[in-house]
Amino acid sequence: MNGDQKAQRSGRRKFLNILIGGGLLGWIGSVVYPILSYLNPPEIPEANVNSIKAGLTSDFPPNQGKILKFGKKPVILIQMDPGEFRAFAATCTHLDCIVQYRQDTKQIWCACHNGIYDTNGRNVSGPPPRPLGEYKVNIINNEIIIINPES
């Protein structure tokens, strides 16, 4: 074999190595990319909720509270006196525990660390650093509508 034939064989071999290596890299990419895209799904935007219908006024007895879903956030709706409704964010401002209304003391209570709020949402005692966020409550044709004050 002379030098020209060796160079020609070497060139063919190099070309085939590049071709096979490129095909292998393409195959690896076609297998790995779907796996990575499955493990890291696209972010789905959350729908903004500006208001919810809580129900009829007759569904809520006086001096009781009820937790409702406001989009992904919980809201506590309290009927103080007949026809007087108040709504607050139902997550404690200390560590985001769900609060509840206590009929006996007429206060909003967080069971996690004994945080207490009054019926205006202001923190009275315990570790909560700030008051509960307040929502606007409208009554239209005996139907309770809770509105986000930020909208």
Secondary structure, DSSP 8 states (H G I E B T S, - for coil): --HHHHHHHHHHHHHHHHHHHHHHHHHHHHHHHHHHHHHS----------EEEEEEGGGS-TTEEEEEEETTEEEEEEE-STT-EEEEESB-TTT--BEEEETTTTEEEETTTTEEE-TTS-EEESS--S---EEEEEEETTEEEEE-TT-
